[in-house]
Amino acid sequence: MLTVMPPEVGDVMCGNDRIIAALILCAACCACKSGGQGTSGDVVEEVSSHVHTSCQGVTPDDDGHPCKGDLYCTQDECCEYTGECDWAFDCTCNEGRFNCDINHWFLFSCEPPDADGGDGGTDVPDLRDASPDADVALPDLTPSEPVFERGDILPPDSLPCVNLDTGEETFHCNHHGSSVAVTADGTVLAVWYHGLGEKSKDSRIVWSRRPHGGDFGPVEVLYDNPGLAEGNPAIWIREDGTFYLFFVTIFGESWNDAKILLIRSTDGGKSWTGPQVIREEWGWMVRNHPVRMSNGELLLPAYSEILYAPAFLISTDDFVKEWLQVSPDDDAEFLINHLGQIQPAVVERTDHTLFAINRDTNASHKMAFEMTSADFGRTWTPGVQSQIPNDNTGIDMTRLASGRLVLAFNNTTSGRYPLSAALSEDDGLTWNAIADLDGPCEDPGGCSHGYTSVAQDPTDLSIWITFTDERATIGWVHLNEPWLLQQKGAFVLPQNAD
């Protein structure tokens, strides 16, 4: 039996900035059946580091193309890349991109065997002797003990804001539009916008961080352009550990006057780049995380606040210089087929189609809409009503390391309570393990726990959800799949549903 273990200090890895050394194992979804000799690269300095190296005899180009001899993952198996540094694969066991269906890229390399048949003197897992029928002992990626806890990042109405017109300070401020991500060491990053109200000119991007096993720290200002309103942050962690923060700044009076901006941090948030304008035209917004697609491109879900329709930005270089727009502005048929559907949450399915769930702004529908793309986001099927209730509020989902999808939403057709989650075993075709995440509502006027964001902790595979808690603070829920799998809830249907 072949046991595949994570890389350790001293292991040899090869490739470019698509390599991820120890976050989620390639072996979790691939049984390696390749023979052949790999190449060797630089030595991994830290278990969780992202490695940027060159191969012996072949140097990857700037886009991180694989090297000759590398073992790459497909959905089912690992293969040896036998070509030059190019996207075109020539593999005896499969043709296509290397990916593990969980929005991360993996690239492993083995040293040539010793003359005596040894493993080349490295600690790299020896994958060369695995036959197509070999049993592979893979790590159990689902924790066995249920986890569930919830709280607020800071006490309600405890962070002051200032009315720029009067200079008056108040604690009755707007906390809204949170986005959550988790680093390689399990640090939770929660980002949101805070100010006197939506679109108020004192609104700025703030964040709080929670070390693994610790508490959320002080709220810090992450970005503020004085006199202009910021909003709708979407944070994402690149495979090399770079923080990407997309958000909007209003250069006028309303969301219609917003532009999408991007700042980056390569030192864990200690410093950030200046803002990069992603789209010069006004009126587009972001809300949910970008998605690394299996063709290597980065897809940023967006939407037109002017037309109330979904939109997308797709980059081949992670928004350094090149990206294209999929725009309702230019396509009347697309606009008609998706009118009123905004803030798409996107995952890539195992068949490499994209699946999006959209917030619906039509008051009569009371349900989220969904759509798919078979060409990496260039074109989309018409939006169709899903089975997920939605009363014009934000929604989010992501793929877990187990292969399941997790959905964070409000299981109601009226308002933004209760806060809920669900799992899908079949790429969003059906949903089970539906659960409400908040306690009883004690407010006679009703409770509001909405605008969700969801991410997975790579260290223990638990799930973090953040949400707007009464606009007075940002709430959080920490849970895992074993807890969710015990839940037996069902979707709430509109009163006029059959």
PEUR-V472506 format. One record per helix or strand of 2 or more residues. SS is the DSSP state (helix for helix, strand for strand). FROM is the first residue (numbers start at 1). LEN is the number of residues. Records with the same first field share a line. If there is no record, write none. Layout:
SS = FROM-LEN  FROM-LEN
This chain:
strand = 2-2  31-2  71-3  77-4  107-2  136-2  148-5  161-2  169-2  174-9  188-8  204-7  220-4  229-9  243-8  258-8  276-4  284-3  291-2  298-7  309-7  323-4  341-8  354-7  367-7  384-6  396-4  405-6  419-6  432-5  448-9  463-7  473-7
helix = 26-3  255-3  332-7  481-5
